[in-house]
Amino acid sequence: MTNNGKDYELFVAKLQQALLNAENITTQKNIKVEVNKKISDNCGIERQFDIYWEYELGGFIYKTVIECKDYNSNVSVEKIDALIGKIRDIPDLKAVFATKKGYQSGAKTKADQNKIDLLIVREQNDSDWVDVDGTPLIKKICINMHLCMPAQIHKFEPAVDGEWIKENTNIDISQPLSIAGLNNEIFIDDIDRNEKYSLHTLASKLAPLNGKEYGVFEKIENFKSAFIYYKDIKLKIASYKIEYSISKPINEPIEMDFSKELIGVVEYLQKGTKKSIFKDGIIR
């Protein structure tokens, strides 16, 4: 935030609007926070206030103003006196003072005597990431995601049992035999091992060979009793030769920085409490 009075007013207004939006009353009342509001007092003198909002409840209108001071030092009693003077001739106006740092002791006393609430409205600091008992809160989570992709099959060549085909089918084995289908439509049924899986499932089971982590591999799997299925085609196979590749694992660092979600903090000095306002509208 730049050291600019107008920027600070807009900052305070943004946080106050978020706080009002989180209140139950705003589900029925569309309360709008206004900046640089001008109000005429009982003497007809126009007074300017940094922030203003109002709402009606039970037939009564409640009006609130906030005087904002973007100071790097504590607010003096003279500034509280000036606010008291501005609101003196405007009845039923609730006055609040907001600054970034703090207030001198005389300013606090004068505010208490005149029922002016004192706020410190600021950006976050390290104290916002420590619990009331001193326990540090999680501010940032860093994850190193290690993503391993399944194998990609490039070539699959089953060795069919010619004698079984002669005895059990009408297929002419003197002609080239091919099966064309999707990898989730072609199945291997390994009778001896009591396993049945598609080529799609097989790809997820294939592992690197020869001590390598990734690359192109070739493997031969032999069977005592196994069949290959595709729709209404059933063939006995003695083995298959498969060529496949495994890609290099992807290392993707992920950082979740919760501090970037925290817009600002409002401290209520008289109450000794504070509220943190986040981008998603959550108030803590």
Phi and psi restraints in degrees (value plus and minus 20) as a CYANA .aco file:
   2 THR   PHI     -98.0   -58.0
   2 THR   PSI     139.0   179.0
   3 ASN   PHI    -101.6   -61.6
   3 ASN   PSI      53.5    93.5
   4 ASN   PHI    -155.3  -115.3
   4 ASN   PSI     107.3   147.3
   5 GLY   PHI     -79.1   -39.1
   5 GLY   PSI     -60.6   -20.6
   6 LYS   PHI     -86.5   -46.5
   6 LYS   PSI     -60.9   -20.9
   7 ASP   PHI     -80.5   -40.5
   7 ASP   PSI     -60.3   -20.3
   8 TYR   PHI     -87.9   -47.9
   8 TYR   PSI     -59.2   -19.2
   9 GLU   PHI     -79.9   -39.9
   9 GLU   PSI     -64.4   -24.4
  10 LEU   PHI     -85.4   -45.4
  10 LEU   PSI     -57.0   -17.0
  11 PHE   PHI     -82.9   -42.9
  11 PHE   PSI     -68.0   -28.0
  12 VAL   PHI     -83.6   -43.6
  12 VAL   PSI     -61.7   -21.7
  13 ALA   PHI     -82.2   -42.2
  13 ALA   PSI     -59.8   -19.8
  14 LYS   PHI     -83.3   -43.3
  14 LYS   PSI     -64.0   -24.0
  15 LEU   PHI     -87.5   -47.5
  15 LEU   PSI     -60.2   -20.2
  16 GLN   PHI     -86.3   -46.3
  16 GLN   PSI     -58.4   -18.4
  17 GLN   PHI     -82.7   -42.7
  17 GLN   PSI     -61.1   -21.1
  18 ALA   PHI     -83.2   -43.2
  18 ALA   PSI     -60.0   -20.0
  19 LEU   PHI     -85.4   -45.4
  19 LEU   PSI     -61.9   -21.9
  20 LEU   PHI     -85.9   -45.9
  20 LEU   PSI     -59.4   -19.4
  21 ASN   PHI     -82.7   -42.7
  21 ASN   PSI     -47.4    -7.4
  22 ALA   PHI    -102.8   -62.8
  22 ALA   PSI     -32.7     7.3
  23 GLU   PHI     -99.4   -59.4
  23 GLU   PSI     129.0   169.0
  24 ASN   PHI     -82.7   -42.7
  24 ASN   PSI     -49.5    -9.5
  25 ILE   PHI     -84.1   -44.1
  25 ILE   PSI     -48.2    -8.2
  26 THR   PHI     -95.1   -55.1
  26 THR   PSI     -29.7    10.3
  27 THR   PHI     -90.0   -50.0
  27 THR   PSI     -41.3    -1.3
  28 GLN   PHI    -132.0   -92.0
  28 GLN   PSI     -46.0    -6.0
  29 LYS   PHI    -136.7   -96.7
  29 LYS   PSI     106.4   146.4
  30 ASN   PHI    -107.5   -67.5
  30 ASN   PSI      65.6   105.6
  31 ILE   PHI    -104.0   -64.0
  31 ILE   PSI     105.2   145.2
  32 LYS   PHI    -130.5   -90.5
  32 LYS   PSI     106.5   146.5
  33 VAL   PHI    -104.4   -64.4
  33 VAL   PSI     105.4   145.4
  34 GLU   PHI    -127.3   -87.3
  34 GLU   PSI     126.8   166.8
  35 VAL   PHI    -131.0   -91.0
  35 VAL   PSI     122.3   162.3
  36 ASN   PHI      39.0    79.0
  36 ASN   PSI      33.9    73.9
  37 LYS   PHI    -105.6   -65.6
  37 LYS   PSI     116.0   156.0
  38 LYS   PHI    -131.2   -91.2
  38 LYS   PSI     108.1   148.1
  39 ILE   PHI    -149.6  -109.6
  39 ILE   PSI     114.7   154.7
  40 SER   PHI    -106.4   -66.4
  40 SER   PSI     112.0   152.0
  41 ASP   PHI    -105.5   -65.5
  41 ASP   PSI    -195.4  -155.4
  42 ASN   PHI     -84.7   -44.7
  42 ASN   PSI     -37.3     2.7
  43 CYS   PHI    -115.2   -75.2
  43 CYS   PSI     -16.3    23.7
  44 GLY   PHI      60.6   100.6
  44 GLY   PSI     -11.0    29.0
  45 ILE   PHI    -106.9   -66.9
  45 ILE   PSI     110.3   150.3
  46 GLU   PHI    -102.4   -62.4
  46 GLU   PSI     103.7   143.7
  47 ARG   PHI    -131.0   -91.0
  47 ARG   PSI     118.4   158.4
  48 GLN   PHI    -123.2   -83.2
  48 GLN   PSI     113.9   153.9
  49 PHE   PHI    -144.9  -104.9
  49 PHE   PSI     121.9   161.9
  50 ASP   PHI     -83.4   -43.4
  50 ASP   PSI     -65.5   -25.5
  51 ILE   PHI    -157.3  -117.3
  51 ILE   PSI     122.2   162.2
  52 TYR   PHI    -169.2  -129.2
  52 TYR   PSI     123.1   163.1
  53 TRP   PHI    -173.9  -133.9
  53 TRP   PSI     139.3   179.3
  54 GLU   PHI    -166.4  -126.4
  54 GLU   PSI     139.6   179.6
  55 TYR   PHI    -175.7  -135.7
  55 TYR   PSI     139.6   179.6
  56 GLU   PHI    -130.2   -90.2
  56 GLU   PSI     113.7   153.7
  57 LEU   PHI    -166.7  -126.7
  57 LEU   PSI     104.8   144.8
  58 GLY   PHI      42.7    82.7
  58 GLY   PSI       8.9    48.9
  59 GLY   PHI      66.4   106.4
  59 GLY   PSI     -19.5    20.5
  60 PHE   PHI    -135.6   -95.6
  60 PHE   PSI     126.0   166.0
  61 ILE   PHI    -120.4   -80.4
  61 ILE   PSI     107.3   147.3
  62 TYR   PHI    -128.1   -88.1
  62 TYR   PSI     105.0   145.0
  63 LYS   PHI    -138.7   -98.7
  63 LYS   PSI     117.1   157.1
  64 THR   PHI    -154.4  -114.4
  64 THR   PSI     119.0   159.0
  65 VAL   PHI    -145.4  -105.4
  65 VAL   PSI     130.0   170.0
  66 ILE   PHI    -145.4  -105.4
  66 ILE   PSI     105.9   145.9
  67 GLU   PHI    -113.6   -73.6
  67 GLU   PSI     104.1   144.1
  68 CYS   PHI    -129.2   -89.2
  68 CYS   PSI     114.8   154.8
  69 LYS   PHI    -153.0  -113.0
  69 LYS   PSI      94.9   134.9
  70 ASP   PHI    -108.3   -68.3
  70 ASP   PSI      51.1    91.1
  71 TYR   PHI    -123.8   -83.8
  71 TYR   PSI     129.0   169.0
  72 ASN   PHI    -115.0   -75.0
  72 ASN   PSI     -14.0    26.0
  73 SER   PHI    -151.8  -111.8
  73 SER   PSI     149.0   189.0
  74 ASN   PHI     -87.9   -47.9
  74 ASN   PSI     122.7   162.7
  75 VAL   PHI     -91.2   -51.2
  75 VAL   PSI     115.8   155.8
  76 SER   PHI    -108.2   -68.2
  76 SER   PSI     148.8   188.8
  77 VAL   PHI     -85.7   -45.7
  77 VAL   PSI     -47.0    -7.0
  78 GLU   PHI     -81.2   -41.2
  78 GLU   PSI     -54.3   -14.3
  79 LYS   PHI     -91.0   -51.0
  79 LYS   PSI     -54.9   -14.9
  80 ILE   PHI     -88.1   -48.1
  80 ILE   PSI     -61.2   -21.2
  81 ASP   PHI     -78.9   -38.9
  81 ASP   PSI     -60.7   -20.7
  82 ALA   PHI     -84.0   -44.0
  82 ALA   PSI     -59.2   -19.2
  83 LEU   PHI     -88.0   -48.0
  83 LEU   PSI     -60.1   -20.1
  84 ILE   PHI     -80.2   -40.2
  84 ILE   PSI     -60.9   -20.9
  85 GLY   PHI     -85.0   -45.0
  85 GLY   PSI     -56.3   -16.3
  86 LYS   PHI     -88.1   -48.1
  86 LYS   PSI     -54.6   -14.6
  87 ILE   PHI    -116.5   -76.5
  87 ILE   PSI     -24.1    15.9
  88 ARG   PHI     -76.8   -36.8
  88 ARG   PSI     -61.4   -21.4
  89 ASP   PHI    -121.2   -81.2
  89 ASP   PSI       1.4    41.4
  90 ILE   PHI    -141.4  -101.4
  90 ILE   PSI      81.9   121.9
  91 PRO   PHI     -89.8   -49.8
  91 PRO   PSI     134.8   174.8
  92 ASP   PHI      37.1    77.1
  92 ASP   PSI      19.2    59.2
  93 LEU   PHI    -136.1   -96.1
  93 LEU   PSI     100.5   140.5
  94 LYS   PHI    -105.7   -65.7
  94 LYS   PSI     105.6   145.6
  95 ALA   PHI    -127.6   -87.6
  95 ALA   PSI     118.3   158.3
  96 VAL   PHI    -153.2  -113.2
  96 VAL   PSI     126.1   166.1
  97 PHE   PHI    -138.5   -98.5
  97 PHE   PSI     117.8   157.8
  98 ALA   PHI    -151.6  -111.6
  98 ALA   PSI     115.8   155.8
  99 THR   PHI    -169.1  -129.1
  99 THR   PSI     151.8   191.8
 100 LYS   PHI    -109.4   -69.4
 100 LYS   PSI     -52.1   -12.1
 101 LYS   PHI    -121.4   -81.4
 101 LYS   PSI     -86.3   -46.3
 102 GLY   PHI     153.4   193.4
 102 GLY   PSI    -183.8  -143.8
 103 TYR   PHI    -155.7  -115.7
 103 TYR   PSI     124.2   164.2
 104 GLN   PHI     -87.9   -47.9
 104 GLN   PSI     139.0   179.0
 105 SER   PHI     -81.5   -41.5
 105 SER   PSI     -58.6   -18.6
 106 GLY   PHI     -84.8   -44.8
 106 GLY   PSI     -55.4   -15.4
 107 ALA   PHI     -86.4   -46.4
 107 ALA   PSI     -58.8   -18.8
 108 LYS   PHI     -84.8   -44.8
 108 LYS   PSI     -63.4   -23.4
 109 THR   PHI     -83.9   -43.9
 109 THR   PSI     -64.4   -24.4
 110 LYS   PHI     -85.8   -45.8
 110 LYS   PSI     -58.0   -18.0
 111 ALA   PHI     -85.3   -45.3
 111 ALA   PSI     -64.1   -24.1
 112 ASP   PHI     -81.0   -41.0
 112 ASP   PSI     -61.6   -21.6
 113 GLN   PHI     -86.4   -46.4
 113 GLN   PSI     -45.8    -5.8
 114 ASN   PHI    -131.0   -91.0
 114 ASN   PSI      -4.7    35.3
 115 LYS   PHI      34.9    74.9
 115 LYS   PSI      24.1    64.1
 116 ILE   PHI    -124.0   -84.0
 116 ILE   PSI     100.9   140.9
 117 ASP   PHI     -95.1   -55.1
 117 ASP   PSI     118.6   158.6
 118 LEU   PHI    -129.1   -89.1
 118 LEU   PSI     109.1   149.1
 119 LEU   PHI    -141.4  -101.4
 119 LEU   PSI     128.0   168.0
 120 ILE   PHI    -131.2   -91.2
 120 ILE   PSI      94.5   134.5
 121 VAL   PHI    -134.5   -94.5
 121 VAL   PSI      97.5   137.5
 122 ARG   PHI    -168.9  -128.9
 122 ARG   PSI     151.9   191.9
 123 GLU   PHI     -99.0   -59.0
 123 GLU   PSI     147.9   187.9
 124 GLN   PHI     -87.1   -47.1
 124 GLN   PSI     137.2   177.2
 125 ASN   PHI    -163.0  -123.0
 125 ASN   PSI    -198.3  -158.3
 126 ASP   PHI     -81.3   -41.3
 126 ASP   PSI     -47.6    -7.6
 127 SER   PHI     -86.4   -46.4
 127 SER   PSI     -40.6    -0.6
 128 ASP   PHI     -97.1   -57.1
 128 ASP   PSI     -28.4    11.6
 129 TRP   PHI    -133.1   -93.1
 129 TRP   PSI       8.3    48.3
 130 VAL   PHI    -152.1  -112.1
 130 VAL   PSI     111.6   151.6
 131 ASP   PHI     -90.5   -50.5
 131 ASP   PSI     148.3   188.3
 132 VAL   PHI     -80.4   -40.4
 132 VAL   PSI     -46.9    -6.9
 133 ASP   PHI    -112.7   -72.7
 133 ASP   PSI     -11.8    28.2
 134 GLY   PHI      72.1   112.1
 134 GLY   PSI     -19.5    20.5
 135 THR   PHI     -94.7   -54.7
 135 THR   PSI     105.6   145.6
 136 PRO   PHI     -84.5   -44.5
 136 PRO   PSI     119.6   159.6
 137 LEU   PHI    -115.4   -75.4
 137 LEU   PSI     134.4   174.4
 138 ILE   PHI     -92.6   -52.6
 138 ILE   PSI      99.2   139.2
 139 LYS   PHI    -121.9   -81.9
 139 LYS   PSI     -51.1   -11.1
 140 LYS   PHI    -168.7  -128.7
 140 LYS   PSI     117.8   157.8
 141 ILE   PHI    -139.0   -99.0
 141 ILE   PSI     105.9   145.9
 142 CYS   PHI    -133.6   -93.6
 142 CYS   PSI     103.6   143.6
 143 ILE   PHI    -141.4  -101.4
 143 ILE   PSI     110.2   150.2
 144 ASN   PHI    -123.5   -83.5
 144 ASN   PSI      77.9   117.9
 145 MET   PHI     -99.9   -59.9
 145 MET   PSI     104.5   144.5
 146 HIS   PHI    -128.9   -88.9
 146 HIS   PSI      85.1   125.1
 147 LEU   PHI    -126.5   -86.5
 147 LEU   PSI      98.2   138.2
 148 CYS   PHI    -125.9   -85.9
 148 CYS   PSI      99.6   139.6
 149 MET   PHI    -102.1   -62.1
 149 MET   PSI     128.0   168.0
 150 PRO   PHI     -87.2   -47.2
 150 PRO   PSI     139.6   179.6
 151 ALA   PHI     -84.1   -44.1
 151 ALA   PSI     131.1   171.1
 152 GLN   PHI    -133.2   -93.2
 152 GLN   PSI      98.9   138.9
 153 ILE   PHI    -101.9   -61.9
 153 ILE   PSI     106.3   146.3
 154 HIS   PHI    -120.9   -80.9
 154 HIS   PSI     -53.3   -13.3
 155 LYS   PHI    -168.8  -128.8
 155 LYS   PSI     114.0   154.0
 156 PHE   PHI    -152.6  -112.6
 156 PHE   PSI      95.8   135.8
 157 GLU   PHI    -145.2  -105.2
 157 GLU   PSI      79.0   119.0
 158 PRO   PHI     -99.5   -59.5
 158 PRO   PSI     122.9   162.9
 159 ALA   PHI    -118.2   -78.2
 159 ALA   PSI      85.0   125.0
 160 VAL   PHI     -99.9   -59.9
 160 VAL   PSI     135.5   175.5
 161 ASP   PHI    -108.0   -68.0
 161 ASP   PSI      83.0   123.0
 162 GLY   PHI     -81.4   -41.4
 162 GLY   PSI     -61.1   -21.1
 163 GLU   PHI     -83.4   -43.4
 163 GLU   PSI     -60.1   -20.1
 164 TRP   PHI     -85.6   -45.6
 164 TRP   PSI     -58.3   -18.3
 165 ILE   PHI     -85.2   -45.2
 165 ILE   PSI     -61.7   -21.7
 166 LYS   PHI     -80.5   -40.5
 166 LYS   PSI     -62.0   -22.0
 167 GLU   PHI     -99.8   -59.8
 167 GLU   PSI     -45.2    -5.2
 168 ASN   PHI    -139.3   -99.3
 168 ASN   PSI     -25.0    15.0
 169 THR   PHI    -159.4  -119.4
 169 THR   PSI     152.8   192.8
 170 ASN   PHI    -125.1   -85.1
 170 ASN   PSI      -2.0    38.0
 171 ILE   PHI     -93.6   -53.6
 171 ILE   PSI     115.1   155.1
 172 ASP   PHI    -104.1   -64.1
 172 ASP   PSI      83.7   123.7
 173 ILE   PHI     -96.8   -56.8
 173 ILE   PSI     -24.7    15.3
 174 SER   PHI     -97.2   -57.2
 174 SER   PSI     -33.9     6.1
 175 GLN   PHI    -122.1   -82.1
 175 GLN   PSI     129.9   169.9
 176 PRO   PHI     -77.3   -37.3
 176 PRO   PSI     117.3   157.3
 177 LEU   PHI    -135.3   -95.3
 177 LEU   PSI     107.7   147.7
 178 SER   PHI    -159.3  -119.3
 178 SER   PSI     130.9   170.9
 179 ILE   PHI    -143.7  -103.7
 179 ILE   PSI     103.7   143.7
 180 ALA   PHI    -137.9   -97.9
 180 ALA   PSI     100.2   140.2
 181 GLY   PHI    -187.8  -147.8
 181 GLY   PSI     152.6   192.6
 182 LEU   PHI     -93.4   -53.4
 182 LEU   PSI     135.4   175.4
 183 ASN   PHI     -87.2   -47.2
 183 ASN   PSI     -36.7     3.3
 184 ASN   PHI    -115.0   -75.0
 184 ASN   PSI     -12.5    27.5
 185 GLU   PHI    -130.4   -90.4
 185 GLU   PSI     -32.7     7.3
 186 ILE   PHI    -127.2   -87.2
 186 ILE   PSI     106.4   146.4
 187 PHE   PHI    -142.3  -102.3
 187 PHE   PSI     129.0   169.0
 188 ILE   PHI    -131.2   -91.2
 188 ILE   PSI     108.9   148.9
 189 ASP   PHI    -136.0   -96.0
 189 ASP   PSI      82.2   122.2
 190 ASP   PHI    -111.3   -71.3
 190 ASP   PSI      82.3   122.3
 191 ILE   PHI     -85.8   -45.8
 191 ILE   PSI     -67.2   -27.2
 192 ASP   PHI     -82.4   -42.4
 192 ASP   PSI     -60.7   -20.7
 193 ARG   PHI    -109.7   -69.7
 193 ARG   PSI     -23.1    16.9
 194 ASN   PHI      36.0    76.0
 194 ASN   PSI      27.4    67.4
 195 GLU   PHI    -148.7  -108.7
 195 GLU   PSI     115.6   155.6
 196 LYS   PHI    -153.4  -113.4
 196 LYS   PSI     106.1   146.1
 197 TYR   PHI    -171.5  -131.5
 197 TYR   PSI     133.7   173.7
 198 SER   PHI    -107.2   -67.2
 198 SER   PSI     147.3   187.3
 199 LEU   PHI     -84.3   -44.3
 199 LEU   PSI     -48.7    -8.7
 200 HIS   PHI     -84.4   -44.4
 200 HIS   PSI     -63.9   -23.9
 201 THR   PHI     -87.7   -47.7
 201 THR   PSI     -57.8   -17.8
 202 LEU   PHI     -78.5   -38.5
 202 LEU   PSI     -59.1   -19.1
 203 ALA   PHI     -80.0   -40.0
 203 ALA   PSI     -56.4   -16.4
 204 SER   PHI     -95.8   -55.8
 204 SER   PSI     -34.9     5.1
 205 LYS   PHI    -116.0   -76.0
 205 LYS   PSI     -35.5     4.5
 206 LEU   PHI     -90.0   -50.0
 206 LEU   PSI     118.5   158.5
 207 ALA   PHI    -143.0  -103.0
 207 ALA   PSI     142.2   182.2
 208 PRO   PHI     -83.4   -43.4
 208 PRO   PSI     137.2   177.2
 209 LEU   PHI    -145.5  -105.5
 209 LEU   PSI     144.8   184.8
 210 ASN   PHI      38.5    78.5
 210 ASN   PSI      11.0    51.0
 211 GLY   PHI      55.8    95.8
 211 GLY   PSI     -15.1    24.9
 212 LYS   PHI    -109.4   -69.4
 212 LYS   PSI     133.8   173.8
 213 GLU   PHI    -110.5   -70.5
 213 GLU   PSI     -49.8    -9.8
 214 TYR   PHI    -176.3  -136.3
 214 TYR   PSI     145.6   185.6
 215 GLY   PHI     116.9   156.9
 215 GLY   PSI    -183.0  -143.0
 216 VAL   PHI    -122.4   -82.4
 216 VAL   PSI     113.4   153.4
 217 PHE   PHI    -150.7  -110.7
 217 PHE   PSI     138.1   178.1
 218 GLU   PHI    -153.8  -113.8
 218 GLU   PSI     117.0   157.0
 219 LYS   PHI    -163.4  -123.4
 219 LYS   PSI     123.8   163.8
 220 ILE   PHI    -138.0   -98.0
 220 ILE   PSI     108.3   148.3
 221 GLU   PHI    -135.7   -95.7
 221 GLU   PSI     102.1   142.1
 222 ASN   PHI    -120.1   -80.1
 222 ASN   PSI     130.1   170.1
 223 PHE   PHI    -151.5  -111.5
 223 PHE   PSI     130.6   170.6
 224 LYS   PHI    -109.6   -69.6
 224 LYS   PSI     -62.1   -22.1
 225 SER   PHI    -168.9  -128.9
 225 SER   PSI      86.1   126.1
 226 ALA   PHI    -172.1  -132.1
 226 ALA   PSI     135.0   175.0
 227 PHE   PHI    -152.9  -112.9
 227 PHE   PSI     133.5   173.5
 228 ILE   PHI    -134.3   -94.3
 228 ILE   PSI     114.7   154.7
 229 TYR   PHI    -138.8   -98.8
 229 TYR   PSI     120.8   160.8
 230 TYR   PHI    -168.8  -128.8
 230 TYR   PSI      88.1   128.1
 231 LYS   PHI      33.8    73.8
 231 LYS   PSI    -136.2   -96.2
 232 ASP   PHI    -116.0   -76.0
 232 ASP   PSI      -8.2    31.8
 233 ILE   PHI    -117.9   -77.9
 233 ILE   PSI     111.8   151.8
 234 LYS   PHI    -155.0  -115.0
 234 LYS   PSI     103.2   143.2
 235 LEU   PHI    -153.2  -113.2
 235 LEU   PSI     119.6   159.6
 236 LYS   PHI    -102.5   -62.5
 236 LYS   PSI     116.5   156.5
 237 ILE   PHI    -143.9  -103.9
 237 ILE   PSI     128.0   168.0
 238 ALA   PHI    -113.5   -73.5
 238 ALA   PSI     -46.2    -6.2
 239 SER   PHI    -190.5  -150.5
 239 SER   PSI     156.2   196.2
 240 TYR   PHI    -164.1  -124.1
 240 TYR   PSI     130.0   170.0
 241 LYS   PHI    -132.4   -92.4
 241 LYS   PSI     108.8   148.8
 242 ILE   PHI    -148.9  -108.9
 242 ILE   PSI     116.9   156.9
 243 GLU   PHI    -136.3   -96.3
 243 GLU   PSI     108.8   148.8
 244 TYR   PHI    -167.8  -127.8
 244 TYR   PSI     145.3   185.3
 245 SER   PHI    -150.3  -110.3
 245 SER   PSI     128.9   168.9
 246 ILE   PHI    -142.4  -102.4
 246 ILE   PSI     104.2   144.2
 247 SER   PHI     -96.2   -56.2
 247 SER   PSI     138.1   178.1
 248 LYS   PHI     -84.8   -44.8
 248 LYS   PSI     112.8   152.8
 249 PRO   PHI     -76.3   -36.3
 249 PRO   PSI     125.2   165.2
 250 ILE   PHI    -116.8   -76.8
 250 ILE   PSI     103.1   143.1
 251 ASN   PHI    -123.0   -83.0
 251 ASN   PSI      94.1   134.1
 252 GLU   PHI    -144.8  -104.8
 252 GLU   PSI      87.6   127.6
 253 PRO   PHI     -93.6   -53.6
 253 PRO   PSI     115.3   155.3
 254 ILE   PHI    -142.3  -102.3
 254 ILE   PSI     108.5   148.5
 255 GLU   PHI    -141.3  -101.3
 255 GLU   PSI     105.6   145.6
 256 MET   PHI    -130.9   -90.9
 256 MET   PSI      82.7   122.7
 257 ASP   PHI    -121.7   -81.7
 257 ASP   PSI      79.9   119.9
 258 PHE   PHI     -88.3   -48.3
 258 PHE   PSI     -42.1    -2.1
 259 SER   PHI     -85.0   -45.0
 259 SER   PSI     -46.3    -6.3
 260 LYS   PHI     -92.9   -52.9
 260 LYS   PSI     -36.4     3.6
 261 GLU   PHI    -109.4   -69.4
 261 GLU   PSI     -35.5     4.5
 262 LEU   PHI    -105.3   -65.3
 262 LEU   PSI      90.5   130.5
 263 ILE   PHI     -93.5   -53.5
 263 ILE   PSI     -68.6   -28.6
 264 GLY   PHI    -194.0  -154.0
 264 GLY   PSI     156.0   196.0
 265 VAL   PHI    -151.0  -111.0
 265 VAL   PSI     118.4   158.4
 266 VAL   PHI    -137.0   -97.0
 266 VAL   PSI      98.8   138.8
 267 GLU   PHI    -121.9   -81.9
 267 GLU   PSI     109.9   149.9
 268 TYR   PHI    -120.5   -80.5
 268 TYR   PSI      81.1   121.1
 269 LEU   PHI     -84.6   -44.6
 269 LEU   PSI     -63.6   -23.6
 270 GLN   PHI     -84.8   -44.8
 270 GLN   PSI     -53.3   -13.3
 271 LYS   PHI    -106.6   -66.6
 271 LYS   PSI     -40.9    -0.9
 272 GLY   PHI      51.1    91.1
 272 GLY   PSI       8.4    48.4
 273 THR   PHI    -144.6  -104.6
 273 THR   PSI     149.7   189.7
 274 LYS   PHI    -168.5  -128.5
 274 LYS   PSI     137.4   177.4
 275 LYS   PHI    -149.5  -109.5
 275 LYS   PSI     117.2   157.2
 276 SER   PHI    -125.3   -85.3
 276 SER   PSI     111.6   151.6
 277 ILE   PHI    -130.2   -90.2
 277 ILE   PSI     103.3   143.3
 278 PHE   PHI    -125.5   -85.5
 278 PHE   PSI     142.4   182.4
 279 LYS   PHI     -78.9   -38.9
 279 LYS   PSI     -56.5   -16.5
 280 ASP   PHI     -98.9   -58.9
 280 ASP   PSI     -12.7    27.3
 281 GLY   PHI      69.1   109.1
 281 GLY   PSI     -22.1    17.9
 282 ILE   PHI     -95.1   -55.1
 282 ILE   PSI     115.0   155.0
 283 ILE   PHI    -133.0   -93.0
 283 ILE   PSI     107.2   147.2
